[in-house]
Amino acid sequence: KTMEAKAQARFVRSTPMKARRVVNEIRGKRALQAYAVLRYAPQAVAEDVRKVLHSAIFNAKYQAEENGQNLKLEDLVVRAAWVDEGPTMKRFQPRAQGRAGRILKRTSHITVVVGADDKKEEVR
């Protein structure tokens, strides 16, 4: 059985649509390569996704040490990554003529799953 580790950040103050743009860039990449991509991505939410990826990588390392397995970080691949919608905070902003405009402050749940690469071929 192949080893997998997961990390999740909940209630991230970014819209799911913006977070998905970033998460789609790292899905299927090698974990360290994805980390580098996130480090230089211009989007603000990339920092949150990078922290989740970092946590998943070290969860995998910890899991391997607990089971007495040898794990190289270079062999880890982002198996799955997704963004779910969290609760929406509803706020109101005053508008003209006594009206109130509704502002929806959306949140996200970001999940990243990393695992050892099944195929050890060197195609990058």
Residue pairs with C-beta under 8 A, 6 or more apart in sequence:
2 115
2 116
2 118
3 60
3 63
3 64
3 67
3 69
3 71
3 115
3 116
4 60
4 79
4 113
4 114
4 115
5 56
5 57
5 59
5 60
5 62
5 63
5 113
5 114
5 115
6 56
6 59
6 111
6 112
6 113
6 114
7 52
7 53
7 55
7 56
7 59
7 111
7 112
8 52
8 109
8 110
8 111
8 112
9 48
9 51
9 52
9 109
9 110
10 86
10 109
11 86
11 87
11 107
11 108
11 109
12 19
12 45
12 48
12 86
12 107
12 108
12 109
12 110
13 105
13 107
14 44
14 45
14 48
14 106
14 107
14 108
15 106
15 108
16 83
16 84
16 85
16 86
16 106
16 108
18 43
18 45
19 45
19 48
19 49
19 83
19 108
19 110
20 83
21 43
22 38
22 41
22 43
22 45
22 46
22 49
23 49
23 81
23 82
23 83
23 110
23 112
25 34
25 37
25 38
25 41
26 34
26 37
26 38
26 49
26 53
26 78
26 81
26 112
27 78
27 80
27 81
28 77
28 78
29 37
29 77
29 78
30 74
30 76
30 77
30 78
30 117
30 124
31 53
31 56
31 57
31 73
31 76
31 77
31 78
31 114
32 73
32 74
32 76
33 124
34 53
34 78
35 50
35 53
35 54
35 57
38 46
38 47
38 49
38 50
38 53
39 46
39 50
45 108
48 110
49 81
49 110
49 112
52 110
52 111
52 112
53 78
53 112
53 114
55 112
56 112
56 113
56 114
57 73
57 76
57 114
59 114
60 71
60 76
60 114
60 115
60 116
61 71
61 73
64 70
64 71
65 71
71 116
75 116
75 117
75 120
76 114
76 115
76 116
76 117
77 114
77 115
77 116
77 117
78 112
78 113
78 114
79 113
79 114
79 115
80 111
80 112
80 113
81 110
81 111
81 112
81 113
82 110
82 111
83 108
83 109
83 110
83 111
84 108
84 109
84 111
85 106
85 107
85 108
85 109
86 106
86 107
86 108
86 109
87 107
88 104
88 105
88 106
88 107
89 104
89 105
89 106
89 107
90 102
90 103
90 104
90 105
91 102
91 103
91 104
91 105
92 100
92 101
92 102
92 103
93 100
93 101
93 102
93 103
94 100
94 101
95 101
